[in-house]
Amino acid sequence: MSGPGFENLKALIVEDNAHMYWARSDAFDMAFDLTAGQSGLAKLGQVMTLWIKHMLAIDVEIKPVTEMRDVSFNWYLGLDAVGTKIGDTLWNGSSLDPRGEASVVGLYQLKFKDPAVAAEKIGSEPVYLILAMTSDKMLHMKPQNLLTGLPIRHPEPVN
């Protein structure tokens, strides 16, 4: 990898060297490979699944989607500001320009294991998660969006 911010990069985190990450984390010289077709996007989906389970006690399944074709953006969540703008564009029926398409790092399909947890208007339909990079190729994921933006039913307060 090359470019700004990659000067000190020593390795991509893969199965064979993942055990080394914690010993090297403060060196900032290992990167997670989010290249399409590699296992990194699926692993990030697993992390998001665990995050939602831990923070909201909701079971979901999150899988990467390889192409945006035939994707219905009835409900989407931007995992960052750029992802939200892309989702807004697609939801409003516009198409992305080539630069917008190129900025998408990951597109995920989230399904609730128990559709009764989802807001009524969602039912068993998937929620799409969009992760994108800025024009200067920076990635700013906001995991709190997973907690605040999911279309879930909120229990009634009990007296």
N, C-alpha and C positions, 0 to 999 in steps of 0.2 A: 504494500500500500504506500502511496505517496501523497503529498499535498500538505497543506497547513495542518498542524496538530499531529502529524504522523512521524515527525522527525525522530522521536525516541521509541517508536514501536519496535518491539523485539519479536513478538509472536501474536498470532491469532489464537484465541482460546478454542481448542478442540478437545475431543474426548481424551486424547493421549496426554495433554498437558494441563487439563483443567485443575488437577490437584495442586498445581503450582500457583494458582491465582492468589490465594490469600497471603502467601509469603511475599508476593510481589506487588500487591495491590497499591501500596504507596509509591511505587516507582512509576505508575501510570504508563507502563510499556507493553501491556497486553490489551488486545481488543477482541470484542465479541463479533464474530462474522455474521452479518445480517444479509449476506448476498443471497439473492433468490436461488432456490434450489438447494441451499445448504441447510444443515440442521439447526443453525442459529435461530432462524425465525420460529421454528417449531419449539425450540427450547424456551424462547421468550414467551411464547404462548403458554407453555407449562408454568412458567413463573407467574404470569398474570392470573392463570387459573388458581394457583395456590394463594396469591395475594387476595383475590376475591373471597375464597373459602375462609382464609384467616380473618379478614376484616369484616366480612358481611355474613359469614356462615351460610353462603349460598354456593351450591355446586353448579358449575358451568363447564362446558367443553369449548375450548378455543383452538381453532385450527387455522393455519395460514392458508390464504387463497392465492393461487398463482397468477390469476388474471382478473381484471375488473370487468370483463365481459359477462353479461347476463347476471349482474349483481344488482339486486333491488335494494336501494338505500332507503327503505321505509324507516329504519332507525339506525343511526350510526353514532359513533363516538370518535371524536378526534383525540388521539393520545398526545397531541401537542397542538399548538396554535395553527401550524401549517396544515396538519391533518384535518382540523376543524374547518378551515377555509375550503379545503378540497371537498370535504363532505357536504358543506353548504352549496358549493357549486354544482355537484352531482345531484343533490336532493332537489335543487331548483330546476333540474332538467337541462342544465348547460353541460357542455363537454369540456374536458381539460385540454389545454394546449400542450404541446410536447414537453415544455419545461415543467408544467404541473404534473404530468404523468411521470416524468423522470424523478421528481422529488419524492414520490411514494417509495418508502423503504419497506413497509410491510402493510399488508391488508389481511385482516383476520375475520373469521366468522365465529361469533360467539352464540352458543345455544344453551339455554337453561335446561338442566337435567330434569327439573320439575317445572313444567310450563306454568303451573299455578303461582309460582314466585314472580313471574314476569307481569308487568302491567297488563291490564285486560286488552288494551289495543295491540299488544305485541303477540300474545298467545304463544304459539310454537314457532313463530317467524324468527329468523336469526337477526342478531344485532351485528353490524359490521364495525370493526375497529380499524382506524386509519392512523398509521405512523408515517410521518414525512419529515424530510430534512429541509432546512432553510436554503436560500439561494447560495449561501456560502458553505453549504454542505455540513452544517452543524445539526445535530440531533438533540432535541430537548424534550424528552418524554416526561409527561406529567401523570404519574400513576394515580394521583388523586382523582383524575377524570374517570377512572374505572369505578370509583366508589360513589361519586356524586352524579354521574351521568347515566348509569344503568337504568333502564326502564323497569323498576321493580315495584311491587306492591308494598306499601308501607302499612304495617299493622296499626290497627286502631288502638289508641291509648286505653289502658285499663285503669279503672279507679279502684 
